[in-house]
Amino acid sequence: MLDTNIDFQLPTVNLQLYFISGLGADRHAFDRIKLSERFSINHIDWLEPEKNESIEHYAKRMAETIDTSRPFALVGLSFGGIISVEISKLFPAKKVILISSIATHNQLPWYLRFAGNLQLHKLGFVYLLKNADFMMNYVFGVHTPKMKAYLKEMIDKTSSNYLLWSLETILKWRNSTKPTNAVQINGKKDMLFQIKYCQPDYEINRGSHFMILTHAHEISQIIEKELSECLPLKPCINSIF
């Protein structure tokens, strides 16, 4: 007689994760995020936007490196979170983790939406981004010389074309519904995407817009917890003859 017992073990098939950094940042923004070997880490690097390119078209180009034939999840930082939401509309992800980001247009502070409606961002704001270090340090919540130098380098190496396009895209973004597969993590001290407008799933105490570097351990634990639910259980069949 064949006695077959089916047990469910820990997943052996890795979930593909695709990380998208914030405006002007690169993949090194995630260097302090540590996850278990159950996840396969991939990074999607920023592309230079085309003239008058829509966010939908840009998201489609960014998604070209994603293997959509396999289950995957997206982890987006700041503007990378917005792009992650748009990618998931085209190619549904298991989950979309938003870090220091927004899930809908209404989560932007009212004064940023007001500035966008008046197109104030076109009146020399890119120049301010690249030259007003004190303002950028305050908004991003960086205080140490090392963090300030990192932010300065990040902004300086970003093209003015990309900065203007991304600012306009953020301010004109019209997504009105938070995706059901989105998990939002925001810092209580974030001066850019303020927590009182975001209503996130997780609040990071004393976390600024740069909390991906200062609170990486706590954020890593949240990502691990949320994405573990997406891992498939592989049946193990034990046969006794």
N, C-alpha and C positions, 0 to 999 in steps of 0.2 A: 504493500500500500504506500502511496506517495503522500507524505505529510509536508505540506508547504506552509511555511510561516512567512508573512510579509511584514517587515519592519521598516519604519521610516527613519532614515539616518540624516545626519547633518548634510547639507547640500555639498555636492562635489563639483557641480557646474558653476563656474563663476558668472556673476552678473557684470555686464559691461557698463562701466561708468564713463560718462563724457563730461569733462570739466571745462567751463568757459569762464575766463577771468573777467575782472572789471574793466571799466573804461580806461584805456591806456596801459593797463597792466598786462603781464604775460603769465605763462603757466607757473612761474616761480611764486606767484601769490599763494599757491596751494602747497608750498614745500613743507609746511608744518602740519598739514592734515595727514593723519596716520590712520589707515584702515586695515582690516584683516585681509588675508590672502584670498578670501572668498570673493573679492571684487577685483576686476581687471580695470586698471586705471588708464584712461586715454584723455588727451587734451586736444581741444579744438582751438587753434590759433586764430586771432583776428585777421580779417581780410580788409583791404582798403576798399571803402565803399565806392560804388560807381556813381556817376552824376545823376542826381535826383532819384536815387535808388530807394524803393520802398522797404520797410522793415520786413515785409513778407518775402520779398525777393532776396533780401540779404540773408534772412534766416534759412531759406532754401539752399543758398550757396554754402552757408556755414555747415549745413547738415550733410554735405556731400561726403564727408569722411566717416559718417555713422553707418555701421552695419545694421540696417533696419530689418534684416532677416532674423536677427537674434534679439531677445529681450534686452532692453537697456534702460538706464536711468540717466538723468541730466542733473548736474550740479552747477548752478550759475551764481556768480558773485556780482552784485551790484547790477551794472548794465548787462552783464552776462546772464543774469537771472531773467531779465526782460526778453532777451534773445532766446533763452531756453523755453520760455512760455510759448513763444512764436514757433519754435521748432517742434514742440510737442503738439501743436495744432496740426502740423503737417504730417508728422510721424509720431504717433502717440507713444510716450515713454511710460514705463512702469511707475516712475515717480519723478517729480521735478523738485529738487531741493533749491530753495532760494535763500541765499545768504546776503545780508545787508542789501536787500533788494525790495522791489514792490511787485505785487501780483496783479494790480489793476491801476488804471489811470487815476482813479479817485484816491489812491493811497499817496499820490504826490501831495506835498504840502500845498495849500491853496495859493500861496504867493508864487510858487513855481509854475502852477497852472496859469495863474494870472500873467506871469512874465512870458509864458509861451504864447498865450493868446495875443499879447502885444508885440511878440517877436523881439523882445528885449535882448534875447541871447545873441542876436546878430549885431548888436551895438557894442562891439569891442570886447565881448565876454571871453572869447578865446585868448585875446591878449592878456586879460586878467588871469586866466587859468595858468598861463605860462610865465607870468611875471609877478603876480601878487602872492608871494610865498606865504606871508602871514595869514592871508585869507584862506588859502588852501589847507594850511596846517590846522586851522581852527575847524573848518568844515569837516575835514577827514578825521579829526581827533587824534593827530599825531603830536607827540611832545618831545620825544628823545631825539638827539642829533641823528642817530642811525635811521629812525623812521622818517624824519624830515628829508634826509638825503635820498632815501628810497623813493619817496613821493615826488621829489623834485626830478629825479632821474626818469621816473615813469612818465611824468607830464612832458618833459623836454623831448623825449624820443618819440612822442606821438605826433603825427602830422596834424597840422591845423585843419586840413580837409576832414580828417577823421573826427577830430574834436567837435567841429561845427556840426557835422552830420549827426553824430551820436547825441549831442545836446538837443538838436532839433527833433530827433527821433524820440527821445525820452519825453520831451515836453508835448509832443503831438501824439504820443501813443494813446490809443483809444480802447484798449482792452477793458471791458467793463465787468467781467466775471472772473473770480479767482478759480483756476482749474481745480477740479476735484482731486487730481493727483499731485497737487502742489503742497509742499511743506515749507513754511516760511520761518526763517530764523533772523531776528533783528536784535540789535543792541539797544539798550536803554539810553545810551549816551550818543546815539547816532544823530548828528546834526543835519545830515543830508536827507535821509529817509527816516523821518522822526517816528518813533514807535507809537505815538498817540494817533497817528493817521493809518498805521499799517495793520494793527490788530493781528500780530503774528501768532504762529503756533508755539513758538519758543522765544522767550525773552532772555537775552544774555546780560546779566548784571554788569554794569560799568563797561559794556561793550560799545565801542565807537564804530564808525564806518570802516575802520581798519582792524576790526576785531578778528578777522581771518588770521592775523599774525599774532595778536595779543591773547586771544582766547581759543587757540587752535585745538587744544585738548578737549575742551567742552564741546566745541562744534563737531569734532571728530566722533565723539560719543553719540551725539544726536544723529549724525549721518548713518553711523553703523546701526543704530537701533531702528531707524526708519527704513533703511534699505534692506535690512535682514528679513523684513516681511515680504520682500519681493523675490527672495531666493526660492527656487523650486525644491521641494523635497524629493529625493530620488529613492524609489522603493528598492529595498534589498531583499531578494528572494532566497530564503534558506530552505533547501530541500533535504529531507531525510528519507533515505530508502530503507 
